């Protein structure tokens, strides 16, 4: 599972001209689900995202998390985080989980965030979404579950 975390002053998602998810100050998370991901990875990733200390404390140091500040998180599915661009100019997506599994684990991730008392807004899975944001900082961080659980690939192809 991969997550791009962006600290935002505001963010919203539009589908077919209608806003479907919206937050003020908080986190925008672009979430990709990969082959072999499971509920344990989902739980780990939700905890990492919600606990990431990327908000400033009274001294101006990034030392506080969304949990500590009770900030909302907008989660948007993003299978393209698993793009393979090693060959040619057209990305391949064989490392992305199939849609049924990806949807299940995307929902699981959102559920795990809610269990941490985080207000969660979402886009619409597999929809053509327009994501608007005001990145604060800018602060943008990549978290990959392979950092915790090890690489699923053993060789470069």
N, C-alpha and C positions, 0 to 999 in steps of 0.2 A: 504494500500500500504506500502510496506517495501523497504527500500533502504540501501544497504551496500555501504558506500562511502569510497573510498580509495584514499588518496593523493598519486599520482604517479609521478615518473620522466619520465616514458614512459609506454605505454600499447598498445597492439594490440590484435585483435581477428582473428583467422584463422578458415576457414570453407573449408573442402575438399582441404587442402593444400594451400589455397589462402587467403591472408590477406584481410579482408573485412572492417575493421575499425582500425584506428591507431591514437594515439596522442603522443605528447611529454609531457612535464610537464603539469599537470592538474589533473582531477578527473576521476577515474573509478567508475561507479555506476552500481552495480548489483541490478536490479529492479524486485520486485515481486508484482504482482497485486492480491488482495484478493477479496473474495466474498463481494459484497456490495460496492466496490469502485466505484467512479464516477468522473466526470470531475472536480468538486470542489476539491476533494482530489488530483487529478492529478495536478491541478494548485498550490495548497498549497505545495505539495511535490517538485515540480520543483523550486518554490521560495525558499524553505528551503535548498535544495541541492545547488543551485547556490549562495545563500547568506551565506552559512556556512563559518564562519571565521576560517579556519584551515591552512592558509598559513602565514608564518612568515613576520612580519613587520621589519623595520630597527633595532628595538631593540631585534629581535629574538623571539618576542611573537606571538602566533597564533592570528592574529588580522585582517587578510585580506581574502577576498573571491575570488572565481573564477570570479565573476562579476567584482570586483574591479581590478583584475589583467588581465582581458580579456583572461582567460585560457580556453582551450577546455575541453569537457566532453565526455567520451566514455561510452555509455549506453548499457548494456547487460541484456537481459531478463533472469530472474532467478526464475521460479515458485517454486523451491525447498526451497525458503525462507519461504514458508508456510507449510513446512513439520510438520506433527503432529507425535511426537515420544512418546506419552504418553503410548501407549499399544504396546506390542510386540517389535520386532526388525526391522520390515519393516515400513518405514514411510508412513503415509497417506497424501493425498494432497487435501482433501475435502474443506479446507479453501481457496485454490487457486481459482482464477476466472477461468471460462471456457475459452478455447483458443480464441474464437472470441472476447469476452469482454477484455481479457488480451491484445490482440494485439491492439485493439482500444485504450485502455488507455496507453499502452506502447508508441504508436505513439503520443498520446495526450501529454504525459510527454515530449517527445523529442520536439514536437512543442512548448510547453510552454517554454522550455529552449531556443529555437531559438528566441522566442519573446523577451527574455531578452538579446538578442545579444550575445548569447553563441554559439561558434562553437561546433556542436554536431556530433560525429561519433557514429556508432552503429554496433552491431553484426547483426545476421539474426535471427529473431524470430522463435523459435522452431527448429533451426538447432542444430546439434551436433557441439559445438564450443570449440575451444581451446583458453583459455584466458591467455595471457602472460602479466606480469606486473613487474615493479620495484617499490615496495611500498616505499614511501619516509617517513622516520620517524622511524618506521612505524606509520602511522596515518590511523586508520580504525574506522569508526563511523556508528552506526545503527540508522536510523530514521524510526519510525513506525507511520503511520497516526493515529493509535489509541491513540497516545499521545495527539493529538489535538482533534480528533473527538470522542474519547471514544471507549471502547471495543465493538466489535460486539458480543462477547460471554458474557453471564451474569453469567454462572456457570462453574465450572470445571467439566469435564466429567470423 
